[in-house]
Amino acid sequence: MLLRVDAPPAQRLLERTLASAAILVVALTVVIGGKAGTAQAAGLSNASLGMSTNQSGATNVTYTAQFTTASTAVISRFTFDHNTPQPALGIGTAYGLGAGTISDTAGTISYTLNAPTVVAANTPVYLEFTGMVNGTDPQTVTFTTWMGATPPVVVDTVGSIPLVTGSSDTTVTVQVGRTLAFTSDTPAYTLLMDPSLPALADVSKTVNLTIRTNTGEGYAVSMKNIGLKTSGFGAASHSILASGNSSVGAFAATANRFGVHATATTTKSRAALNAAYAGANISGYSPAGATVMTATEATGNTADTIALTNRVKIDYSTPAGTYTDTITYTASPAY
């Protein structure tokens, strides 16, 4: 036997109302949950980051962040990234988000509102960050607005905003080549000598060398010879001996000798002659070579000069013949 008991009309209406209310509550919870999670963050538009100067490494620069919001939401903070530490940040003009404070934490610049604020979609925002320090390399930054949940929740964001710094300096490189000009005014000379005539038994010839160089460390001039001798071999070969280191006066008292005396004219290079050839001294050339003058600085535009007075003294003990020699002068710069 079936027994059916119908509820009163008022009770059935209440049940339908409660059922509808329950469905409404569930639907409302889902909507609120979706809004709080903001899994579908929208993109900020019209985003740009300007600088009062883009000079690399500049300090006390004002950055201007501009963008338009995409979503209506309660915003508590705005951030962008920067690769240079910011020890003296400040906030200038700000509108669109309300008053706030500025900070730099691990490369993230944060503008935190004094109180979370409902900001409508399509709101233009303008923020000035003062006291910024420019980096040295170009970078791209990301703008992000946040809800103040725990953990914070992204509202809107946009990336790849260019931040390009550049140098106002001009690097100048001037390469100055190494230069040395070394000349002799006498490529060859001949002395006609005769022991029977005093004027032809002691004969001199001066060779002038000039040196001009831009070497900052100076230079050295050396000289060497192969020996003043006749052609032939053995007994058929004769030599006029190289003088030892002696005074000019002592040289004049000897015969069958070949020596050189040096004087120098310099202006800037701090050059000094080898004492064996300078002053009252005279010495012979050597096949091994010897330094006649050294300098420790560049010559400047006026060349240094060395006057080498070559002197040959003979008497009747000097065999007749044609004596030849090759003297080599070398200037060696110190760069």
C-alpha positions as CSV (number, residue, x, y, z in Angstrom):
1,M,0.0,0.0,0.0
2,L,1.4,3.3,-1.0
3,L,0.9,6.4,1.1
4,R,1.8,9.7,-0.4
5,V,2.0,12.8,1.8
6,D,2.3,16.0,-0.1
7,A,4.1,18.9,1.5
8,P,2.2,22.1,1.9
9,P,2.6,24.6,-1.0
10,A,4.6,27.0,1.2
11,Q,7.1,24.3,2.2
12,R,7.6,23.3,-1.4
13,L,8.3,26.9,-2.4
14,L,10.8,27.3,0.5
15,E,12.5,24.1,-0.6
16,R,12.8,25.4,-4.2
17,T,14.1,28.8,-2.9
18,L,16.7,27.2,-0.7
19,A,17.8,25.0,-3.6
20,S,18.2,28.0,-5.8
21,A,20.0,29.8,-3.1
22,A,22.4,26.9,-2.7
23,I,23.1,26.9,-6.4
24,L,23.7,30.6,-6.3
25,V,26.1,30.4,-3.5
26,V,28.1,27.7,-5.3
27,A,28.2,29.8,-8.4
28,L,29.3,32.9,-6.5
29,T,32.1,31.0,-4.8
30,V,33.4,29.8,-8.1
31,V,33.4,33.3,-9.5
32,I,35.2,34.8,-6.5
33,G,37.7,32.0,-6.5
34,G,38.5,32.6,-10.1
35,K,39.0,36.3,-9.5
36,A,41.3,35.8,-6.6
37,G,43.6,33.4,-8.4
38,T,44.0,35.6,-11.5
39,A,45.3,32.6,-13.5
40,Q,44.5,34.6,-16.6
41,A,46.6,37.8,-16.0
42,A,46.0,40.3,-18.7
43,G,48.6,42.4,-20.5
44,L,49.3,46.0,-19.6
45,S,49.1,48.3,-22.6
46,N,50.9,51.5,-23.7
47,A,53.9,50.5,-21.5
48,S,57.1,52.5,-21.6
49,L,60.0,53.3,-19.4
50,G,61.7,56.6,-20.0
51,M,64.9,58.2,-18.6
52,S,65.8,61.8,-18.0
53,T,69.3,60.8,-19.4
54,N,70.4,57.5,-20.9
55,Q,74.1,58.0,-20.3
56,S,75.7,54.8,-19.0
57,G,76.4,54.9,-15.3
58,A,74.7,58.2,-14.8
59,T,73.3,58.9,-11.3
60,N,70.3,60.9,-10.0
61,V,68.3,59.9,-13.1
62,T,64.5,60.1,-13.1
63,Y,62.7,57.1,-14.7
64,T,59.2,57.5,-15.9
65,A,57.0,54.4,-16.0
66,Q,53.8,54.7,-18.0
67,F,51.1,52.1,-18.8
68,T,47.4,51.4,-19.0
69,T,45.7,48.8,-16.8
70,A,43.9,45.9,-18.4
71,S,41.8,44.6,-15.5
72,T,39.6,46.1,-12.8
73,A,41.2,44.9,-9.5
74,V,42.4,45.8,-6.1
75,I,46.1,46.7,-6.6
76,S,48.6,46.9,-3.8
77,R,51.9,47.1,-5.7
78,F,53.6,47.8,-9.0
79,T,57.1,46.4,-9.9
80,F,59.7,46.4,-12.6
81,D,63.1,44.8,-12.7
82,H,66.5,46.5,-13.0
83,N,70.0,45.1,-13.2
84,T,71.8,48.0,-11.3
85,P,71.6,48.5,-7.5
86,Q,69.6,51.6,-6.5
87,P,70.8,53.1,-3.2
88,A,68.9,56.4,-3.3
89,L,65.5,55.8,-4.7
90,G,62.7,58.3,-4.5
91,I,59.2,58.8,-5.9
92,G,58.2,61.9,-7.9
93,T,54.9,62.5,-9.6
94,A,52.5,59.6,-9.3
95,Y,48.9,59.2,-10.6
96,G,46.6,56.4,-11.5
97,L,47.5,54.2,-8.5
98,G,47.5,56.5,-5.5
99,A,50.2,57.4,-3.1
100,G,52.9,54.9,-2.1
101,T,56.5,54.2,-1.2
102,I,59.5,52.9,-3.3
103,S,62.1,50.2,-2.6
104,D,64.7,48.1,-4.4
105,T,65.0,44.4,-3.4
106,A,67.3,42.1,-5.2
107,G,66.9,43.9,-8.5
108,T,63.2,44.5,-8.3
109,I,61.9,48.1,-8.0
110,S,58.7,48.2,-6.1
111,Y,56.1,50.9,-5.8
112,T,53.9,49.8,-2.8
113,L,50.6,51.7,-2.4
114,N,49.9,53.0,1.1
115,A,46.6,51.2,1.0
116,P,45.3,48.6,-1.6
117,T,43.2,50.5,-4.1
118,V,40.6,49.4,-6.6
119,V,41.8,50.5,-10.0
120,A,39.5,50.3,-13.0
121,A,40.5,48.7,-16.3
122,N,41.9,51.2,-18.9
123,T,43.3,53.5,-16.2
124,P,46.4,55.4,-17.4
125,V,49.2,55.2,-14.8
126,Y,52.2,57.6,-14.6
127,L,55.0,57.0,-12.0
128,E,58.3,58.9,-11.6
129,F,61.2,57.1,-9.9
130,T,63.9,59.6,-8.8
131,G,67.5,59.1,-7.8
132,M,68.0,56.1,-10.2
133,V,71.4,54.9,-11.3
134,N,71.7,53.8,-14.9
135,G,73.4,50.5,-15.8
136,T,76.0,50.1,-18.4
137,D,74.3,47.5,-20.6
138,P,71.0,47.6,-22.4
139,Q,68.2,45.4,-20.9
140,T,64.5,44.8,-21.1
141,V,62.2,45.1,-18.2
142,T,58.8,43.7,-17.1
143,F,56.0,45.8,-15.6
144,T,53.7,43.9,-13.2
145,T,50.7,45.0,-11.0
146,W,49.9,42.9,-7.9
147,M,47.1,42.1,-5.5
148,G,48.1,42.0,-1.8
149,A,47.3,38.4,-1.2
150,T,49.6,35.9,0.4
151,P,51.4,35.0,-1.7
152,P,51.0,38.1,-3.9
153,V,48.9,37.5,-7.0
154,V,49.7,39.0,-10.4
155,V,46.9,41.2,-11.8
156,D,48.4,42.4,-15.1
157,T,51.9,42.3,-16.6
158,V,53.8,43.1,-19.8
159,G,57.5,42.3,-20.6
160,S,60.2,43.2,-23.1
161,I,60.1,46.9,-22.4
162,P,63.4,48.3,-23.7
163,L,65.8,50.2,-21.4
164,V,68.7,51.2,-23.5
165,T,71.7,53.2,-22.0
166,G,74.5,54.6,-24.0
167,S,77.7,56.5,-23.4
168,S,78.1,60.1,-24.2
169,D,81.9,59.7,-24.2
170,T,84.0,59.4,-27.4
171,T,86.9,57.1,-27.1
172,V,89.9,58.4,-29.0
173,T,92.9,56.3,-29.9
174,V,95.9,57.8,-31.6
175,Q,98.6,55.4,-32.7
176,V,101.9,57.2,-33.2
177,G,104.4,55.1,-35.2
178,R,107.9,54.5,-34.1
179,T,110.3,56.6,-36.1
180,L,114.1,57.0,-36.2
181,A,116.0,59.1,-38.9
182,F,119.7,58.4,-38.8
183,T,122.0,60.0,-41.4
184,S,125.7,60.5,-42.2
185,D,126.9,63.4,-44.3
186,T,130.0,61.5,-45.6
187,P,129.4,58.1,-47.3
188,A,133.1,57.9,-48.3
189,Y,136.2,59.9,-48.1
190,T,139.9,59.7,-49.2
191,L,143.0,61.0,-47.4
192,L,146.1,61.7,-49.4
193,M,149.1,61.3,-47.1
194,D,152.9,61.8,-47.3
195,P,155.3,61.3,-44.4
196,S,157.7,63.8,-45.9
197,L,155.3,66.7,-45.4
198,P,154.1,67.4,-41.9
199,A,150.7,68.7,-43.1
200,L,150.1,65.4,-44.9
201,A,151.5,63.1,-42.2
202,D,148.8,64.0,-39.7
203,V,145.4,64.3,-41.5
204,S,141.8,64.5,-40.1
205,K,138.3,64.2,-41.6
206,T,135.1,64.9,-39.7
207,V,132.0,62.8,-40.3
208,N,128.7,64.2,-39.0
209,L,125.9,61.9,-37.9
210,T,122.4,63.1,-37.1
211,I,119.8,61.3,-35.1
212,R,116.1,62.2,-34.8
213,T,113.7,59.9,-33.1
214,N,110.4,59.8,-31.1
215,T,111.5,56.9,-28.9
216,G,110.5,57.7,-25.3
217,E,113.4,55.7,-23.9
218,G,116.2,57.2,-25.9
219,Y,118.7,55.5,-28.2
220,A,122.4,54.4,-28.5
221,V,124.8,55.0,-31.3
222,S,127.6,52.5,-31.9
223,M,130.4,52.2,-34.4
224,K,132.7,49.5,-35.6
225,N,135.2,48.9,-38.4
226,I,137.0,46.1,-40.3
227,G,140.5,47.7,-39.9
228,L,142.5,50.2,-42.0
229,K,144.7,47.9,-44.1
230,T,146.0,47.3,-47.6
231,S,144.9,44.6,-49.8
232,G,146.8,41.3,-50.1
233,F,147.7,38.6,-47.6
234,G,150.5,37.9,-45.2
235,A,153.6,40.0,-45.7
236,A,151.9,41.8,-48.5
237,S,149.2,43.2,-46.2
238,H,149.9,46.2,-44.1
239,S,147.7,47.9,-41.4
240,I,147.5,51.3,-39.8
241,L,146.8,50.4,-36.2
242,A,143.7,51.4,-34.3
243,S,144.6,53.9,-31.6
244,G,144.3,52.9,-28.0
245,N,142.4,55.0,-25.5
246,S,144.6,58.1,-25.1
247,S,144.6,61.8,-25.0
248,V,144.7,63.8,-28.2
249,G,148.1,65.1,-27.2
250,A,149.5,61.6,-26.7
251,F,148.0,60.5,-30.1
252,A,150.0,63.3,-31.9
253,A,153.2,61.9,-30.4
254,T,152.7,58.5,-32.1
255,A,152.7,57.3,-35.7
256,N,151.0,54.7,-37.7
257,R,147.8,55.2,-35.8
258,F,144.1,55.6,-36.7
259,G,141.7,57.1,-34.1
260,V,138.5,59.0,-33.7
261,H,137.4,61.9,-31.4
262,A,133.7,62.8,-30.8
263,T,131.7,65.9,-30.0
264,A,128.0,66.1,-29.7
265,T,125.2,68.7,-29.9
266,T,121.9,67.7,-28.3
267,T,118.8,69.7,-27.1
268,K,116.4,67.4,-25.4
269,S,117.5,63.7,-25.4
270,R,119.8,63.8,-22.4
271,A,122.5,62.3,-24.6
272,A,126.0,61.6,-23.3
273,L,129.2,60.6,-25.1
274,N,131.4,57.7,-24.2
275,A,134.3,59.3,-22.3
276,A,136.8,57.3,-24.4
277,Y,136.0,59.4,-27.4
278,A,135.0,62.7,-25.8
279,G,136.7,65.6,-24.2
280,A,140.5,65.5,-24.7
281,N,140.4,61.8,-25.5
282,I,140.8,59.8,-28.7
283,S,140.4,56.1,-29.4
284,G,140.5,53.7,-32.2
285,Y,137.7,51.9,-33.9
286,S,137.1,48.3,-33.1
287,P,135.9,45.3,-35.2
288,A,133.8,44.3,-32.1
289,G,132.1,47.7,-32.0
290,A,131.7,50.3,-29.2
291,T,129.0,52.7,-28.1
292,V,129.9,56.3,-28.8
293,M,126.7,58.0,-27.4
294,T,123.6,57.1,-25.5
295,A,120.4,59.1,-24.9
296,T,117.5,58.5,-22.5
297,E,114.7,60.5,-24.2
298,A,113.4,61.4,-27.6
299,T,115.3,64.0,-29.5
300,G,112.3,66.3,-30.3
301,N,112.2,68.1,-33.6
302,T,115.8,69.2,-33.5
303,A,118.1,66.3,-34.3
304,D,121.0,65.3,-32.2
305,T,124.4,65.5,-33.9
306,I,127.7,63.7,-33.4
307,A,130.8,65.0,-35.0
308,L,133.4,62.2,-35.4
309,T,136.8,63.5,-36.3
310,N,138.8,60.7,-37.9
311,R,142.5,61.2,-37.5
312,V,145.3,59.3,-39.2
313,K,149.0,59.8,-38.2
314,I,151.8,58.2,-40.3
315,D,155.6,58.4,-40.6
316,Y,158.2,56.7,-42.7
317,S,157.5,53.4,-40.8
318,T,154.1,53.2,-42.5
319,P,154.5,51.2,-45.7
320,A,153.3,52.9,-48.8
321,G,150.0,51.6,-50.2
322,T,146.3,52.1,-50.4
323,Y,144.7,51.4,-47.1
324,T,140.9,50.9,-46.9
325,D,138.4,50.5,-44.1
326,T,134.6,50.3,-43.7
327,I,133.2,52.0,-40.7
328,T,129.6,51.0,-39.7
329,Y,127.5,53.3,-37.5
330,T,124.3,52.0,-35.9
331,A,121.5,53.8,-34.1
332,S,119.4,51.6,-31.9
333,P,116.2,53.1,-30.4
334,A,114.8,51.9,-27.1
335,Y,111.0,51.8,-27.3
